[in-house]
Amino acid sequence: MFNPNLTGGPAWHWQAWRSEKAWAPTVDALETWLLAQTTPDTPSTLLLVGASAGWMMPHQWLQQFKEIHTFDIDPLAGYLFKWRHGKKLQAHGVRLACHTENALANLPALVKNHPHACVFFDNVLGQLRFQNLAT
């Protein structure tokens, strides 16, 4: 079984929340870049791998999707993603489902189940060293 204390957890999310203003320029730059990638044929479903609480995810980009599935090995990630983005997504009619699982290990099945989805790897690099522990 995966030990959630190895990645994420309350202390990490507390620090991320407290650092939100420091990250704002990066989030703004990311939003500009992501919105520039948006096309009329952008998929309606987003699979967000390594979503964490969506600390770096801009609301406006997320709101373009009709359905979002977040995946993270941290059990707190889904709750915090909903706390951070849920109301704005709901106000735009976006369906949100947060999953606590190792999406990298399940990636072939996820892509098979959502063949037309946009797959975005967010906070994955920091979790790669825990990948084998989570399976």
Summary of the structure (lengths in Angstrom):
residues: 135
radius of gyration: 14.4
end to end distance: 7.6
largest distance: 41.9
contacts: 388
relative contact order: 0.20
helix: 50%
strand: 16%
